Amino acid sequence: MKLLVRNLSRATSEHDLRTLFAEHGKVTTCNLVLDKETGQSKGFAFVEMPNDIEVKGAIKALNQATVDKSKIRVKLADA
């Protein structure tokens, strides 16, 4: 299942996200969206996890959590 992670700090790296979500289950992909011109984070990412139960646990644990001084939002990505 694909998750949309929003309101990320510009300082949060793809590795940070992968590590954060791996605490809640297996992460198959993690893509931090970068600005093409500056190479800086646009403040959102997509994380894929194969297990529905782990996805629900990650959403419950991480939605509205503070990461790098930003309160992130986590939800299922639109298909």
FENMOLIN-V5675 format. One record per residue. RES is the residue in one small letter. OMEGA is omega in whole degrees, 0 to 359 (none if undefined). Layout:
res=RES omega=OMEGA
res=RES omega=OMEGA
//
This chain:
res=m omega=183
res=k omega=178
res=l omega=173
res=l omega=179
res=v omega=185
res=r omega=178
res=n omega=179
res=l omega=173
res=s omega=177
res=r omega=181
res=a omega=182
res=t omega=181
res=s omega=176
res=e omega=178
res=h omega=178
res=d omega=180
res=l omega=180
res=r omega=180
res=t omega=180
res=l omega=182
res=f omega=179
res=a omega=175
res=e omega=184
res=h omega=178
res=g omega=182
res=k omega=177
res=v omega=180
res=t omega=176
res=t omega=177
res=c omega=182
res=n omega=174
res=l omega=183
res=v omega=183
res=l omega=174
res=d omega=183
res=k omega=183
res=e omega=186
res=t omega=184
res=g omega=180
res=q omega=179
res=s omega=175
res=k omega=176
res=g omega=175
res=f omega=184
res=a omega=174
res=f omega=179
res=v omega=177
res=e omega=177
res=m omega=186
res=p omega=187
res=n omega=183
res=d omega=181
res=i omega=178
res=e omega=178
res=v omega=181
res=k omega=177
res=g omega=179
res=a omega=179
res=i omega=182
res=k omega=183
res=a omega=190
res=l omega=179
res=n omega=182
res=q omega=176
res=a omega=178
res=t omega=179
res=v omega=183
res=d omega=177
res=k omega=176
res=s omega=177
res=k omega=185
res=i omega=175
res=r omega=182
res=v omega=177
res=k omega=175
res=l omega=177
res=a omega=176
res=d omega=184
res=a omega=none
//
